[in-house]
């Protein structure tokens, strides 16, 4: 598993899209690049979950979406695996923090 914690880049990526149309265009372009990378690196099954900030007429909000590439019957097991790993890692980070150490 790879997790990147880069606060400076995160702040840049957190700037909201100027409306849902621009956000949708970015998501479509991102999925196109993910699919190309999947093919280039010969990875049969990929699931991507996305959260992005968007400016709406009513204010700012968060949009979430996901996409799956490959065998649709493996999507649930991939997501379940990722959830289980993240939950275990989260418990480990919390235990480390409770011991007074940096995670």
ABEGO torsion letter per residue (X at the ends): XBBBBBAAAAAAAABBBBEAAAAAAAAAAAAAAAAAAAAAAGBABBBBBBBBBBBBAAEBBBBBBBBBBEBAAAAAAAAAAAAAAAAAAAAAAAAAAAAGBBX
